[in-house]
C-alpha cells in the first residue's frame, strides 16, 4: 500500500457497535462505517453510498454484504465491491480490527 | 318547386326523410360543397326538424329528473335549414315518386321535381297483431305506446303521471331503455320478451343472463320466454295484458318495442326493388335507378339492414362522396358493427360476432356474476372478430381498435380483457424497440435486459438483479418477465427461489412457519442457523424474517435489532439525505388545537425544514436528524403513527355523520376505533385503510387495503384489496355488516389472515386476487374452515402486545441507536422550500 499515509485510529470499545450492525465514525476527514457481522470480525467501508450518498452504517448486514438503506445497493464488506448491478461503482474498503476490545481503523485496503 | 330553384341553374336535390340518416347525409353533402351545387329540398313527415333518436330514452328518463332540455335533442334547429338555403317541408309526407318524370308527390298536393333523390325514410315500430292494441285504424288504445318518435316519448311523458304499472313488450335495446325510463318515473315495470335472451340482437345467452340479473337487481320484473296475446281494455283504456299461458297482468301503461320495420312503402309503390328494405349497390344507389340514393335503416346493402348509427354515418359519407362528385368512385362495403351503450344504467358493448362460429375460433370468456360483469372475445386466425362486454366496458377502446384495425393481439388473450401490467403489454414484448424504457424507476431499457440475457443471465430474477429492473415500485415486473422470456427464446428458467418467503431460506411461507413453530425459533439468527443452507445469514432476508417472527410470537419474540430495517430500528422513515420523517398518530385524521400548537412549537424549536400534510391525513415533520428523534418525540408528546413500517398505517376518514349532511354512518368514529385498535400491527407489507360515511366515498375507501363505506340502513360495506399507487385496483366487497363492532372484528380477522398468509411484501391488491374473493369470504366471513376464532384470538394477542415505540425507545435499545450515520460532512441535502 503506497501513496497514502497509514493512520491507525483508536475509536473506543468495540461494543459501541451492536452485533450485526454498523456505526459511523470520522477517521481524519474520512467518514467510515464499521460493521460487526454476527459471523465475527469487523469490517470498514467509506460510510457514503457511491450511488446517491446513502448512509451505509444504517444498512442491514450479513456475513459478506451491507445493503444501503436508500436503494438497496449491496457492497462487499471486505472489498467494497458493488454486487447489486445498475452500474454503481464500488466503495473504498478500509481495515478495522479489534485490539483487545478496542476498535482500531486504518485507512488502508484490507490485506493490502 | 319554385321558379327560383329552376332558374339558378343548380341541380335539384330532394331528400325524403329528415331523421338522423337524412340529416347526416345532408350535412355530409354540404361539407363537400353541395350547397353551391344543389338546390336542396327536404321532406320530413314528423312536424319537427330532425332530432337525435339516440336521446329519446334520455328525454324519457331526464324528464323524471325535470331537467330536460328540449333543444338538445334536435340535431339542427329550423334556422340551420334557412342558413343553408334548404327548403324544409316538415310534416309533409311524400306519397309517390314518378321516376320517369323525376318528381315526387306530397300528401299536401305538392309536386317537386328532382335531379337527384335521396330516400332516408327510416323505420318505424313494429306492432305485433293482437287484440286490444288499436283504438282505430291508426290510433293506438290510450295507454299503449310505441317508442320510436319524439311524439311517442312526449306522449308517454304526459301519460305516466299518477300511473303505477307498465308492461314493456319486447326486451331489446329500445325496450330496456323504455323500461328504465318508466322506472325512473316511479312505475313498476314488467318486461315481456318472447325468448330467454334479452337483447338477443346484441347478446348471447350468458351475457344476457348477467344483464338480466343486474336489471332484476334494480327492481325490474322479467317475463322471459313469454308472449303477449292480448291487450286488455277497460273503459277505453289499457287495463292489463294477457300472456300465451292465459295468465294476465294488470297494468295502466303498455310500451311496444317488438322491433322495427324499415319504411319501404314509398319505394314499393314507386317500383324500386325492396326485400327487407330498399336494395342498394355499393354506391348507396337503388339497384333500379342511378338517380335515387338510399341511406340508413331503410337501406338493404349486401343483405344487411343496419339499425344503429355507426353504419348510417359510413353510408352517409359514401353517398355524399358520390352525389357531390367529391369521389364518384367511393364505395360502401358494409360495416363491422361495434356498439357501446348504456342499457338502463348498465354498460354494454358489443362488436362483431357474439359467439365462436368455427371449430378453430378462439373464445375467451370471463364471468363474474356477483359483480354483474361478463366479457368475451372471439378470435379467428389471430384477429379479433367479436367481443361482448357487460357491466365493465373499460377495455372497449382497445378492443374496438383491435377490431377495426384487425391488428395483432397479445399472445395471452386474457390481456384483451385485463390490464396485467403496464400499457406496453399491449404490444408484444419481442416487438418493442430496444430503447423502450421498461423499468421507469431505475431507467432500465429493453436493450439492457436483452444484453443481460446475452451475457448469460438465465432467469428473470438474475436479469432483475443485474439491471435492477423491477426493483423500484415493482409494477413493471410482468413486462420485465416478458422481455427476458422473449430474449431467451421463451424458455425462461423458472427460478425456484420465486416461491420462497425470503431468498435465503428454501421454503415457502406455510412451510417456513411450520418449521419455525415446530423448532420454536424465536430470533432471526436462530432461523438462519437452523434453516438456511450452511446456516448463512442473508442481508435481503432479515427484514422479512423479523416481520414474520414478530407476527408469530407477539409476546416472546427475541428482538435482534440488527434484523430490522433502519426505519424499524429508529421508528422513523429514512429520507434521501439520511435524515428522517416523523409522523405522529392522529387517529382517523382528527386533530385538535392543542396538538397543532404542539406540532407548531416542535417545528419551530427544532427548525424542522418541512411540515407537510400526508395522504393519510396526518402531519409529517421532515428532515429530522437521527440524534434529534427522541427529543422531537418527547416534545410532541404524541404516539408514533407508524408511517415507516410494513404495518398498519392509518385510517383515512371523512366527516361522517357529525357534520356532513350526507353522512349515513359515523365514519370518523369507526376510523378512530379501527386505528386505536390495530395501530402499528405489523404485517408482510403496509396496510392503509379508510372509512367513508356514505357512497360518495370521500375517503377513497375503494382503493385501500381495507376500506369501509356506510350505506343506507346503518350498514357498512367492507372492501379489501384496493390500491391507488403504482398499481390501481378497486377493492372487492368482502362483506356488508350492520355494526361498528362487527366491522372491527371482520377487519381484524381479514388483516390477521393476510398477516399469516401473504408473502413478504405482497400487498392486499395482489393477495386478494391470488386467494380469490370467494375463498376469502368463505374463510373470513362465513368461517367455512373453522379458522375464525383462532384468527380473532391471534389478532387480539397482537393488539394486546402493542407498545408505542416512541415511548419505549426513549432510552437507547442498542448503543448508538440514534447516532448519526453520515457524520460531519454535508451531503446531498434536500433543498428546503420556504
Interface residues (C-beta under 8 A of the other chain):
Chain A: X15 X16 X17 X18 X19 X20 X21 X22 X23 X24 X25 X26 X29 X31 X33 X37 X38 X39 X47 X48 X52 X53 X54 X55 X56 X57 X58 X59 X60 X61 X62 X63 X65 X66 X67 X69 X70 X72 X74 X84 X85 X86
Chain B: X442 X465 X466 X467 X468 X471 X525 X536 X537 X538 X539 X540 X542 X543 X560 X561 X562 X563 X565 X566 X567 X569 X574 X576 X577 X578 X814 X815 X816 X817 X819 X820 X821 X822 X823 X824 X825 X827 X828
